[in-house]
Amino acid sequence: MADYLTLEALFTLFMLILLQAVLGFDNLLYIAIESNKVGDPKDAKKVRKWGIGIAVVFRIILLFVIVGLFGLMAAPLFSVPFEGILEGEFTLQSLVTLGGGGFIIYTAIKEIHHLLTVDHIENSEGSGKRSVAKAIALIVIMNLVFSFDSILSAMAIASIDAANIVDSAGATLGVFQGSIVECKAALIADPVAGAVGCEPTKSYQVPLMVIAIVLSGLAMIFMADAVTNFIKKNRMYEVLGLFILFLVGVLLVTEGAHLAHLEIFGFAIDAMSKSSFYLVVGVLIVTDVLSNGYQKRLWAQKEAEIRGPDSAKAGLAAVDAHKAKKKNAAH
């Protein structure tokens, strides 16, 4: 326990919480959009709380599974041998990432199409009403898909150099907490029966990762209602949210293809970098906010010109009123 109260461990915990917060944004957005498809607001709130709560439990279970079976997750399952056309070597991790990304892209495109074809804006909560159970199930499943990325990133942060003490047959006799150089020095100073050397490996600060997952889950429960209400009150940002969700799907698909070393007609598919993703999302948000602000100003001026006795002065007065309203809101 004392090992987790050091300054280094607390800094690692801080970085893990920060990582969960950053990578949890797209998950929170999906939860807000999915819960909106449940008709009753009380049921929608229940969906968000239960969905996140169950997802946190499954994420912790998944953490232990990935840490315990990390080698198997990365082991090849099958390959596609069509040389020059389609090549790849698929693992369980790459298949889950590809499948989850594809499903998110499908969901985003379906909902964008629904928004463009629906007869009444009031009926644009989704292409069909979701039952509470189905909505919770979808949130939990997609949370697990998002979890692969966040857990693997967390493992990179919370990893500690270690070494397996092995015999001549390569069997592990014990684990040394430290670098391989320190392990070899320790064997020289205090030999282990049957040991012939050390092989590098990693150990992980699992308790710190569990704490970060629980805290991020509580933060998501706290913020889910606010995000959902914001989207409901500002319907113009709903399309923006769906396009961001689409980008999340692209991010996961390219990452899955990269993990599978997928090549199409000789061209390797590289994973979309996180920095590029956040840059594109940032540009989308700034562009959409500025565009909506400018559109509101134009509408205010147009309405005043139509209704006012002096169209030119009424339009200018509307612009001034719009500016004053924004100034007062800022204060």
Beta strands, then each sheet from edge to edge (+ up, - down):
strand 1: 76-82
strand 2: 86-91
strand 3: 159-167
strand 4: 172-177
strand 5: 195-204
strand 6: 263-264
strand 7: 267-268
sheet 1: 1+ 2- 6+ 7-
sheet 2: 4+ 3- 5+
end
